[in-house]
Amino acid sequence: MSQESAYIQIVRPIENLTRTMNQIQIGGHDIRAVVEGPQEIQTLATTFNQTLDRVYENETKYREATIQVLQAQIQPHFLYNTLDTIQWQILGGDTDTAITMIENLSIFFRKGLNHGCEYTTLRNEITHVQSYFKIQAIRFPKLHQLSIDIDDGLMDQPVMHFILQPLVENAINHGLRCSPNGNNELRIGGALISPTRLQLTVSNNGQPMSAKLVQKLNDGSYQAGKNSYGIYNIRHRLQLIYNGQARLDFSSTRRQTTVRVILPLVEESIEHGGEL
């Protein structure tokens, strides 16, 4: 594929999507992305439109915290940077990596949409996080590895939607990307700690947190503007959805920083067989 052909077929649709995002950001709620280009980009544009439709449809009836977290996923910052990386990969001739990145971005939005439901399966949460990590690992090569340690028998357990991705994002931005360690690793674990309670953990071996910061995160007094939004949002939604029966705890040593989420098991029917 020539550079001119790549521009027409791939880069131009990406630029059009970026312009659409700019228009939406300034209040163009009726604007939608044009579905054009290769199949991967058409899928991305379609999923992006579906995400917008769901957000706007639920603005007047969905819980405030859930609306905020859905809207956060279509804010320009993450998508701009990802699309910019894809464009440079295409222009540099690395089309295979660009297509992989587009596919992961489509999965990220599709799993994030979740049909507007408060609950999803743990399997879907893991798939959502994996797509996010793969995108970030391409943009930041020092993100070395993501490992999952969860028994397959727990994967269909219903959990609160968007319970893991903000914690993973926090670990990447404030732990792994700040670390001089050349062997950075992110680990996600899950296990039953009683017949009625599930523990999920997100751990990283990057930059440790101070004892003072850990204390503020645990007592809810941490205030750092946008940097604290993801943690605040999770705490707020845990309170709403689990009626005060869920808990979020942080710990940090020189070697590892871990956040633990303790959840009561719920009996919740997940539509579409738990798949999106």
KEVEXGU-229287 format. One record per residue (C-alpha): x, y, z; residue number from 1. Coordinates in Angstrom, 1 decimal, always signed. Layout:
<rec X="X" Y="Y" Z="Z" doba="NUM"/>
...
END
This chain:
<rec X="+0.0" Y="+0.0" Z="+0.0" doba="1"/>
<rec X="+1.4" Y="+3.3" Z="-1.0" doba="2"/>
<rec X="+1.6" Y="+6.2" Z="+1.4" doba="3"/>
<rec X="-1.0" Y="+8.2" Z="-0.5" doba="4"/>
<rec X="-3.3" Y="+5.1" Z="-0.6" doba="5"/>
<rec X="-2.8" Y="+4.6" Z="+3.2" doba="6"/>
<rec X="-3.7" Y="+8.2" Z="+3.8" doba="7"/>
<rec X="-6.9" Y="+8.0" Z="+1.8" doba="8"/>
<rec X="-8.0" Y="+4.7" Z="+3.2" doba="9"/>
<rec X="-6.9" Y="+4.8" Z="+6.8" doba="10"/>
<rec X="-5.5" Y="+8.1" Z="+8.0" doba="11"/>
<rec X="-8.2" Y="+10.3" Z="+6.6" doba="12"/>
<rec X="-11.1" Y="+8.4" Z="+8.3" doba="13"/>
<rec X="-9.1" Y="+8.6" Z="+11.6" doba="14"/>
<rec X="-8.7" Y="+12.4" Z="+11.1" doba="15"/>
<rec X="-12.5" Y="+12.6" Z="+10.4" doba="16"/>
<rec X="-13.2" Y="+10.8" Z="+13.6" doba="17"/>
<rec X="-10.9" Y="+13.2" Z="+15.5" doba="18"/>
<rec X="-12.8" Y="+16.2" Z="+14.0" doba="19"/>
<rec X="-16.1" Y="+14.6" Z="+15.1" doba="20"/>
<rec X="-14.8" Y="+14.3" Z="+18.6" doba="21"/>
<rec X="-13.9" Y="+18.0" Z="+18.6" doba="22"/>
<rec X="-17.4" Y="+18.9" Z="+17.6" doba="23"/>
<rec X="-18.9" Y="+16.6" Z="+20.2" doba="24"/>
<rec X="-16.7" Y="+18.1" Z="+22.9" doba="25"/>
<rec X="-18.1" Y="+21.6" Z="+22.3" doba="26"/>
<rec X="-21.7" Y="+20.4" Z="+22.6" doba="27"/>
<rec X="-22.7" Y="+18.7" Z="+19.3" doba="28"/>
<rec X="-24.8" Y="+15.9" Z="+20.8" doba="29"/>
<rec X="-26.5" Y="+15.2" Z="+17.5" doba="30"/>
<rec X="-23.2" Y="+14.6" Z="+15.7" doba="31"/>
<rec X="-22.0" Y="+11.1" Z="+15.0" doba="32"/>
<rec X="-18.9" Y="+9.7" Z="+13.4" doba="33"/>
<rec X="-19.0" Y="+8.8" Z="+9.7" doba="34"/>
<rec X="-18.6" Y="+5.0" Z="+9.2" doba="35"/>
<rec X="-16.0" Y="+4.7" Z="+6.5" doba="36"/>
<rec X="-12.6" Y="+3.2" Z="+5.7" doba="37"/>
<rec X="-11.3" Y="-0.3" Z="+6.3" doba="38"/>
<rec X="-13.5" Y="-2.7" Z="+8.3" doba="39"/>
<rec X="-11.5" Y="-2.2" Z="+11.5" doba="40"/>
<rec X="-12.0" Y="+1.6" Z="+11.4" doba="41"/>
<rec X="-15.7" Y="+1.2" Z="+10.4" doba="42"/>
<rec X="-16.1" Y="-1.1" Z="+13.5" doba="43"/>
<rec X="-14.4" Y="+1.5" Z="+15.7" doba="44"/>
<rec X="-16.6" Y="+4.4" Z="+14.4" doba="45"/>
<rec X="-19.8" Y="+2.3" Z="+14.8" doba="46"/>
<rec X="-18.8" Y="+1.3" Z="+18.4" doba="47"/>
<rec X="-18.0" Y="+4.9" Z="+19.1" doba="48"/>
<rec X="-21.4" Y="+6.0" Z="+17.9" doba="49"/>
<rec X="-23.1" Y="+3.3" Z="+19.9" doba="50"/>
<rec X="-21.3" Y="+4.5" Z="+23.0" doba="51"/>
<rec X="-22.5" Y="+8.1" Z="+22.5" doba="52"/>
<rec X="-26.0" Y="+6.9" Z="+21.9" doba="53"/>
<rec X="-26.1" Y="+5.0" Z="+25.1" doba="54"/>
<rec X="-24.6" Y="+7.8" Z="+27.1" doba="55"/>
<rec X="-27.1" Y="+10.4" Z="+25.9" doba="56"/>
<rec X="-30.0" Y="+8.0" Z="+26.1" doba="57"/>
<rec X="-29.4" Y="+7.4" Z="+29.8" doba="58"/>
<rec X="-28.4" Y="+11.0" Z="+30.8" doba="59"/>
<rec X="-31.8" Y="+11.6" Z="+32.5" doba="60"/>
<rec X="-32.4" Y="+8.2" Z="+34.0" doba="61"/>
<rec X="-29.1" Y="+6.5" Z="+34.7" doba="62"/>
<rec X="-27.3" Y="+6.8" Z="+38.0" doba="63"/>
<rec X="-25.1" Y="+9.9" Z="+38.1" doba="64"/>
<rec X="-22.0" Y="+8.0" Z="+39.0" doba="65"/>
<rec X="-22.4" Y="+5.5" Z="+36.2" doba="66"/>
<rec X="-23.1" Y="+8.2" Z="+33.6" doba="67"/>
<rec X="-19.9" Y="+10.0" Z="+34.7" doba="68"/>
<rec X="-17.8" Y="+6.9" Z="+34.3" doba="69"/>
<rec X="-19.3" Y="+6.1" Z="+30.8" doba="70"/>
<rec X="-18.7" Y="+9.7" Z="+29.7" doba="71"/>
<rec X="-15.1" Y="+9.5" Z="+31.0" doba="72"/>
<rec X="-14.3" Y="+6.7" Z="+28.6" doba="73"/>
<rec X="-15.1" Y="+8.9" Z="+25.6" doba="74"/>
<rec X="-13.2" Y="+12.0" Z="+26.7" doba="75"/>
<rec X="-10.8" Y="+13.1" Z="+24.0" doba="76"/>
<rec X="-7.5" Y="+12.7" Z="+25.9" doba="77"/>
<rec X="-7.1" Y="+8.9" Z="+25.7" doba="78"/>
<rec X="-8.7" Y="+8.5" Z="+22.3" doba="79"/>
<rec X="-6.7" Y="+11.4" Z="+20.8" doba="80"/>
<rec X="-3.4" Y="+9.9" Z="+21.9" doba="81"/>
<rec X="-4.3" Y="+6.5" Z="+20.7" doba="82"/>
<rec X="-5.5" Y="+7.7" Z="+17.3" doba="83"/>
<rec X="-2.4" Y="+9.8" Z="+16.9" doba="84"/>
<rec X="-0.2" Y="+6.7" Z="+17.6" doba="85"/>
<rec X="-2.2" Y="+4.7" Z="+15.0" doba="86"/>
<rec X="-1.8" Y="+7.4" Z="+12.4" doba="87"/>
<rec X="+2.0" Y="+7.5" Z="+12.9" doba="88"/>
<rec X="+2.2" Y="+3.7" Z="+12.7" doba="89"/>
<rec X="+0.3" Y="+3.8" Z="+9.4" doba="90"/>
<rec X="+2.5" Y="+6.5" Z="+7.9" doba="91"/>
<rec X="+5.6" Y="+4.7" Z="+9.2" doba="92"/>
<rec X="+4.5" Y="+1.5" Z="+7.4" doba="93"/>
<rec X="+3.7" Y="-0.5" Z="+10.6" doba="94"/>
<rec X="+0.2" Y="-1.4" Z="+9.5" doba="95"/>
<rec X="+0.0" Y="-4.7" Z="+11.4" doba="96"/>
<rec X="+0.5" Y="-3.0" Z="+14.8" doba="97"/>
<rec X="-1.9" Y="-0.2" Z="+13.8" doba="98"/>
<rec X="-4.6" Y="-2.7" Z="+13.0" doba="99"/>
<rec X="-4.0" Y="-4.5" Z="+16.2" doba="100"/>
<rec X="-4.4" Y="-1.3" Z="+18.1" doba="101"/>
<rec X="-7.6" Y="-0.4" Z="+16.3" doba="102"/>
<rec X="-9.0" Y="-3.8" Z="+17.2" doba="103"/>
<rec X="-8.2" Y="-3.4" Z="+20.8" doba="104"/>
<rec X="-9.7" Y="+0.1" Z="+20.8" doba="105"/>
<rec X="-12.9" Y="-1.3" Z="+19.4" doba="106"/>
<rec X="-13.0" Y="-4.0" Z="+22.1" doba="107"/>
<rec X="-12.3" Y="-1.4" Z="+24.8" doba="108"/>
<rec X="-15.4" Y="+0.7" Z="+23.7" doba="109"/>
<rec X="-17.6" Y="-2.3" Z="+23.1" doba="110"/>
<rec X="-17.0" Y="-3.9" Z="+26.5" doba="111"/>
<rec X="-17.1" Y="-0.5" Z="+28.1" doba="112"/>
<rec X="-20.6" Y="+0.1" Z="+26.7" doba="113"/>
<rec X="-22.1" Y="-3.0" Z="+28.4" doba="114"/>
<rec X="-25.6" Y="-2.2" Z="+27.1" doba="115"/>
<rec X="-25.9" Y="+0.4" Z="+29.9" doba="116"/>
<rec X="-26.0" Y="-2.3" Z="+32.6" doba="117"/>
<rec X="-24.6" Y="-1.8" Z="+36.1" doba="118"/>
<rec X="-23.4" Y="-5.4" Z="+36.3" doba="119"/>
<rec X="-21.2" Y="-7.4" Z="+33.9" doba="120"/>
<rec X="-19.3" Y="-10.6" Z="+34.2" doba="121"/>
<rec X="-15.8" Y="-10.7" Z="+35.6" doba="122"/>
<rec X="-14.8" Y="-12.2" Z="+32.2" doba="123"/>
<rec X="-15.9" Y="-9.1" Z="+30.4" doba="124"/>
<rec X="-14.1" Y="-6.8" Z="+32.9" doba="125"/>
<rec X="-10.9" Y="-8.7" Z="+32.3" doba="126"/>
<rec X="-11.3" Y="-8.5" Z="+28.5" doba="127"/>
<rec X="-12.0" Y="-4.8" Z="+28.8" doba="128"/>
<rec X="-8.8" Y="-4.3" Z="+30.9" doba="129"/>
<rec X="-6.7" Y="-6.4" Z="+28.6" doba="130"/>
<rec X="-7.7" Y="-4.3" Z="+25.6" doba="131"/>
<rec X="-6.8" Y="-1.1" Z="+27.5" doba="132"/>
<rec X="-3.4" Y="-2.5" Z="+28.7" doba="133"/>
<rec X="-2.5" Y="-3.7" Z="+25.2" doba="134"/>
<rec X="-3.1" Y="-0.2" Z="+23.8" doba="135"/>
<rec X="-1.1" Y="+1.5" Z="+26.6" doba="136"/>
<rec X="+1.7" Y="-1.1" Z="+26.2" doba="137"/>
<rec X="+2.1" Y="-0.1" Z="+22.5" doba="138"/>
<rec X="+2.3" Y="+3.6" Z="+23.5" doba="139"/>
<rec X="+4.5" Y="+3.0" Z="+26.5" doba="140"/>
<rec X="+6.9" Y="+0.1" Z="+25.9" doba="141"/>
<rec X="+8.1" Y="+0.1" Z="+29.5" doba="142"/>
<rec X="+4.7" Y="-1.5" Z="+30.4" doba="143"/>
<rec X="+6.2" Y="-5.0" Z="+30.3" doba="144"/>
<rec X="+3.5" Y="-7.5" Z="+31.2" doba="145"/>
<rec X="+0.0" Y="-8.1" Z="+32.4" doba="146"/>
<rec X="-0.8" Y="-11.3" Z="+34.3" doba="147"/>
<rec X="-4.2" Y="-12.6" Z="+35.3" doba="148"/>
<rec X="-4.6" Y="-15.0" Z="+38.2" doba="149"/>
<rec X="-8.3" Y="-15.8" Z="+38.5" doba="150"/>
<rec X="-9.9" Y="-19.3" Z="+38.5" doba="151"/>
<rec X="-12.0" Y="-19.8" Z="+35.4" doba="152"/>
<rec X="-14.9" Y="-20.8" Z="+37.7" doba="153"/>
<rec X="-15.2" Y="-17.2" Z="+38.8" doba="154"/>
<rec X="-15.2" Y="-15.6" Z="+35.4" doba="155"/>
<rec X="-18.9" Y="-15.7" Z="+35.0" doba="156"/>
<rec X="-19.5" Y="-14.1" Z="+38.4" doba="157"/>
<rec X="-21.4" Y="-10.8" Z="+38.1" doba="158"/>
<rec X="-19.5" Y="-7.7" Z="+39.3" doba="159"/>
<rec X="-20.0" Y="-4.0" Z="+39.1" doba="160"/>
<rec X="-19.2" Y="-2.6" Z="+35.6" doba="161"/>
<rec X="-16.0" Y="-0.6" Z="+35.3" doba="162"/>
<rec X="-14.6" Y="-1.9" Z="+38.5" doba="163"/>
<rec X="-11.1" Y="-2.7" Z="+37.3" doba="164"/>
<rec X="-10.2" Y="-0.4" Z="+34.5" doba="165"/>
<rec X="-9.9" Y="+2.8" Z="+36.6" doba="166"/>
<rec X="-7.6" Y="+0.9" Z="+39.0" doba="167"/>
<rec X="-5.5" Y="-0.4" Z="+36.2" doba="168"/>
<rec X="-5.3" Y="+3.1" Z="+34.7" doba="169"/>
<rec X="-4.2" Y="+4.5" Z="+38.1" doba="170"/>
<rec X="-1.5" Y="+1.8" Z="+38.5" doba="171"/>
<rec X="-0.1" Y="+2.5" Z="+35.0" doba="172"/>
<rec X="-0.1" Y="+6.3" Z="+35.4" doba="173"/>
<rec X="+1.1" Y="+6.6" Z="+38.9" doba="174"/>
<rec X="+3.1" Y="+3.4" Z="+39.4" doba="175"/>
<rec X="+4.5" Y="+1.8" Z="+36.3" doba="176"/>
<rec X="+5.1" Y="+4.8" Z="+34.0" doba="177"/>
<rec X="+6.9" Y="+6.6" Z="+36.9" doba="178"/>
<rec X="+9.1" Y="+3.6" Z="+37.7" doba="179"/>
<rec X="+12.8" Y="+3.3" Z="+36.7" doba="180"/>
<rec X="+12.3" Y="-0.5" Z="+36.8" doba="181"/>
<rec X="+12.9" Y="-2.1" Z="+33.4" doba="182"/>
<rec X="+10.7" Y="-5.1" Z="+34.2" doba="183"/>
<rec X="+7.4" Y="-3.5" Z="+35.0" doba="184"/>
<rec X="+4.5" Y="-5.9" Z="+35.6" doba="185"/>
<rec X="+0.8" Y="-5.4" Z="+36.4" doba="186"/>
<rec X="-1.1" Y="-8.3" Z="+38.1" doba="187"/>
<rec X="-4.8" Y="-8.8" Z="+38.5" doba="188"/>
<rec X="-6.0" Y="-11.5" Z="+40.9" doba="189"/>
<rec X="-9.4" Y="-12.8" Z="+42.0" doba="190"/>
<rec X="-10.4" Y="-15.3" Z="+44.7" doba="191"/>
<rec X="-13.2" Y="-16.1" Z="+47.0" doba="192"/>
<rec X="-12.3" Y="-15.2" Z="+50.6" doba="193"/>
<rec X="-15.5" Y="-16.6" Z="+52.0" doba="194"/>
<rec X="-18.6" Y="-18.4" Z="+50.6" doba="195"/>
<rec X="-20.2" Y="-15.0" Z="+50.1" doba="196"/>
<rec X="-17.3" Y="-12.6" Z="+49.4" doba="197"/>
<rec X="-15.0" Y="-12.0" Z="+46.4" doba="198"/>
<rec X="-11.6" Y="-10.3" Z="+46.5" doba="199"/>
<rec X="-10.2" Y="-8.6" Z="+43.4" doba="200"/>
<rec X="-6.6" Y="-7.3" Z="+43.5" doba="201"/>
<rec X="-4.7" Y="-5.0" Z="+41.1" doba="202"/>
<rec X="-0.9" Y="-5.0" Z="+41.9" doba="203"/>
<rec X="+2.1" Y="-3.4" Z="+40.3" doba="204"/>
<rec X="+5.8" Y="-3.4" Z="+41.0" doba="205"/>
<rec X="+6.4" Y="+0.2" Z="+39.9" doba="206"/>
<rec X="+6.9" Y="+3.5" Z="+41.9" doba="207"/>
<rec X="+5.7" Y="+2.9" Z="+45.4" doba="208"/>
<rec X="+3.3" Y="+5.2" Z="+47.2" doba="209"/>
<rec X="+4.1" Y="+7.0" Z="+50.5" doba="210"/>
<rec X="+2.5" Y="+5.9" Z="+53.7" doba="211"/>
<rec X="+0.8" Y="+9.2" Z="+53.9" doba="212"/>
<rec X="-0.8" Y="+8.8" Z="+50.5" doba="213"/>
<rec X="-1.9" Y="+5.3" Z="+51.3" doba="214"/>
<rec X="-3.6" Y="+6.5" Z="+54.4" doba="215"/>
<rec X="-5.4" Y="+9.3" Z="+52.6" doba="216"/>
<rec X="-6.6" Y="+6.9" Z="+49.9" doba="217"/>
<rec X="-7.9" Y="+4.5" Z="+52.5" doba="218"/>
<rec X="-9.7" Y="+7.1" Z="+54.6" doba="219"/>
<rec X="-11.2" Y="+8.9" Z="+51.6" doba="220"/>
<rec X="-9.5" Y="+12.2" Z="+52.2" doba="221"/>
<rec X="-7.3" Y="+12.1" Z="+49.1" doba="222"/>
<rec X="-8.1" Y="+15.1" Z="+46.9" doba="223"/>
<rec X="-6.1" Y="+15.8" Z="+43.7" doba="224"/>
<rec X="-8.5" Y="+17.0" Z="+41.2" doba="225"/>
<rec X="-8.8" Y="+14.9" Z="+38.1" doba="226"/>
<rec X="-6.1" Y="+12.5" Z="+39.4" doba="227"/>
<rec X="-8.5" Y="+11.3" Z="+42.1" doba="228"/>
<rec X="-11.6" Y="+11.1" Z="+40.0" doba="229"/>
<rec X="-11.3" Y="+7.4" Z="+39.1" doba="230"/>
<rec X="-10.8" Y="+6.3" Z="+42.8" doba="231"/>
<rec X="-13.6" Y="+8.6" Z="+44.0" doba="232"/>
<rec X="-15.9" Y="+7.2" Z="+41.3" doba="233"/>
<rec X="-15.3" Y="+3.6" Z="+42.2" doba="234"/>
<rec X="-15.9" Y="+4.3" Z="+45.9" doba="235"/>
<rec X="-19.1" Y="+6.1" Z="+45.1" doba="236"/>
<rec X="-20.5" Y="+3.4" Z="+42.8" doba="237"/>
<rec X="-19.5" Y="+0.6" Z="+45.2" doba="238"/>
<rec X="-21.5" Y="+2.4" Z="+47.9" doba="239"/>
<rec X="-24.5" Y="+2.8" Z="+45.5" doba="240"/>
<rec X="-24.5" Y="-0.7" Z="+44.0" doba="241"/>
<rec X="-23.4" Y="-2.8" Z="+47.0" doba="242"/>
<rec X="-25.2" Y="-0.7" Z="+49.7" doba="243"/>
<rec X="-22.1" Y="-0.2" Z="+51.8" doba="244"/>
<rec X="-21.1" Y="-3.9" Z="+51.8" doba="245"/>
<rec X="-18.1" Y="-3.5" Z="+49.5" doba="246"/>
<rec X="-14.6" Y="-2.2" Z="+50.5" doba="247"/>
<rec X="-11.6" Y="-0.7" Z="+48.7" doba="248"/>
<rec X="-8.2" Y="-0.8" Z="+50.4" doba="249"/>
<rec X="-4.7" Y="+0.3" Z="+49.3" doba="250"/>
<rec X="-1.3" Y="-0.9" Z="+50.5" doba="251"/>
<rec X="+2.2" Y="-0.2" Z="+49.2" doba="252"/>
<rec X="+5.7" Y="-1.5" Z="+50.0" doba="253"/>
<rec X="+9.0" Y="-0.9" Z="+48.3" doba="254"/>
<rec X="+8.4" Y="-3.8" Z="+46.0" doba="255"/>
<rec X="+4.6" Y="-3.8" Z="+45.3" doba="256"/>
<rec X="+1.6" Y="-1.6" Z="+45.4" doba="257"/>
<rec X="-1.8" Y="-3.3" Z="+45.7" doba="258"/>
<rec X="-5.4" Y="-2.2" Z="+45.7" doba="259"/>
<rec X="-7.9" Y="-4.7" Z="+47.0" doba="260"/>
<rec X="-11.7" Y="-4.7" Z="+46.3" doba="261"/>
<rec X="-13.8" Y="-6.8" Z="+48.5" doba="262"/>
<rec X="-17.3" Y="-7.5" Z="+47.1" doba="263"/>
<rec X="-20.3" Y="-9.5" Z="+48.2" doba="264"/>
<rec X="-21.4" Y="-12.1" Z="+45.7" doba="265"/>
<rec X="-24.6" Y="-11.2" Z="+44.0" doba="266"/>
<rec X="-27.2" Y="-13.1" Z="+42.1" doba="267"/>
<rec X="-27.6" Y="-11.0" Z="+39.0" doba="268"/>
<rec X="-28.9" Y="-12.1" Z="+35.6" doba="269"/>
<rec X="-26.5" Y="-10.9" Z="+32.9" doba="270"/>
<rec X="-28.2" Y="-10.5" Z="+29.6" doba="271"/>
<rec X="-26.8" Y="-11.8" Z="+26.3" doba="272"/>
<rec X="-25.1" Y="-14.7" Z="+28.1" doba="273"/>
<rec X="-22.6" Y="-12.3" Z="+29.7" doba="274"/>
<rec X="-21.2" Y="-11.4" Z="+26.3" doba="275"/>
<rec X="-21.4" Y="-8.1" Z="+24.4" doba="276"/>
END
